[in-house]
Amino acid sequence: MVIRLMFPAVLALQFAALSGCQEDVASGLTVHGKVTCNGKPLSGAIVTLDPMSGTSGPIANTAVFDGEFNIGADAGLHGGKYVARFSMLPPEMRKILPPEQAAKLPPDNAMIGPEFDANSRLFCELTPNTKNELKFEIEFHR
């Protein structure tokens, strides 16, 4: 009777230990990126990293200011291939920015071209246990 009760408990502990190891290896990546628009550092945008077919894990997004962005390990990104999409901050978010950030924003009517947003062909690959540094050049819609 004691053996029957212990076996499921031991199995559960082993599964939990293995699951934890797999999660640590597969996720927790960090990403630092630089973004220029027409050759100048971009501010007031959102970058979204969307996993491509064959890459597991969530979509992650963050703000871009002074031409830089960071995505922390808490986003849960996994190693693999991603499409990068860029869009401008929504007007309601632009209104609440601190003055020093608001001063660096492009004009209110600036729009990022669809080839960098909905139809993006900007791809990147993230690797576990590596410093993931990305660089992108985008353009405003004309």
N, C-alpha and C positions, 0 to 999 in steps of 0.2 A: 504494500500500500504506500509506504514512504517512497519507494523507488518510482512508482507511477506519478506521484505528485511532483517529484523533483525533476523528472525528465522534461515536462513542458516548461518549467521555469528555466532550466539550463538552456533549452532551445531558444527561448525568448531572449535570454541574455546574449547568446551568441549572435542571434539575428540583429539585435540592437547594436552590438559592437561592430558587426560587419557593415550595417547600414551607415553607421556614423563614419566609418573609414571611407566608404564610397562617397559620401556626401562631401567630406573634407577634400578629397582628391578632385572631384568633379566641379565644385563650385567655390565661391569665395574669391573669385578673381577681382582684381582692381584694375581700373583703366584710367589713364591720364591722356587727354587729347588736346590738340591745338587746332583751331579753326580760323581760317582767313576767308574774307569775302572781298573779291576784287583786290587781293593783295594786302588788305588791312585786317587787323584782329577784329573778329566778330563779337558783338555784345547784344544781349537781348534775344537770344534764340534758345531753342530746346533741341537737344540731340536725342534721338531715340535709336537704340541698338536692338534690332529685331532679329531673333535667331532664324537662320535659313534652314531649309530641309536638311535633316540629318543632325542638327544641333538641338539638344534639349535645353530646357531652362527658360526663364522668363524674359520678357521684354524689359529693358531698362531705359530710363530717360532721366535727363538732368539739364539744368540750365547752363548756357554758355555765356561767360562774361570775360571781357578783356582777352578774347581769343582762346580761352581755356575752359576745360571741363574736367571733372573728376567723377568717377563712379566707384563707390566703395564696395567692399566685400559683402556688405549687408544686402546689396541688390541681388545676390545669388546667381550671378552670371556663370555660365559653364564654358569650358573650352569649346571652340568650334568657330564656324563661319557665321557672320552677321551682316545684315544690310544696315547702313547708317542713314538715317533720315533727319533732315533739319527743317524746322519751322520757326516762325517768329513767336515770341511770347504773346499771349492774348492781351488785348487792350486793358482788361481789368487788372491783369498782373503788372503791366507797364506802369499803371497809375500809382501803385503802392510801393514801387522801388525806392530805395534811399536815393537822395539827390545825386550822390557821387556816381551811382550806377545809371540813373536816368540820364545824366549828362552825356553818357557815352552811347546811347541808343541811336540806331539809325532813324530816319524819319518815320512817322506813324504809317505812312502808306508803303513803306518798303516791304516787299514780299520776296521770299526765297523761291527761286525757280523750281518748277515741278520736277525737273531732272535731279534735284537734290532732296526732294520731299516725297510725294506720293509715288513718283516714278524713279526713285533713286537707283543709281547704279554705283553707289559708293559702298564698297565691300571691305570688310576687315576680318581678320582671324585672331581670336583670343586664345592664349595658351596658358594653361595652369603653371604655377610656380615660375612665372616670367614677368618681367616688368612690361606691361602692355601699354605701349606708347603709340598713339594714333595721330595722324595729321591729315586734315582735309582742307581743300580749297573749294569754296562754293561761289555762286553768283546770285545776285538779286534778279528777279524776274523783270524783263524789259517790256 
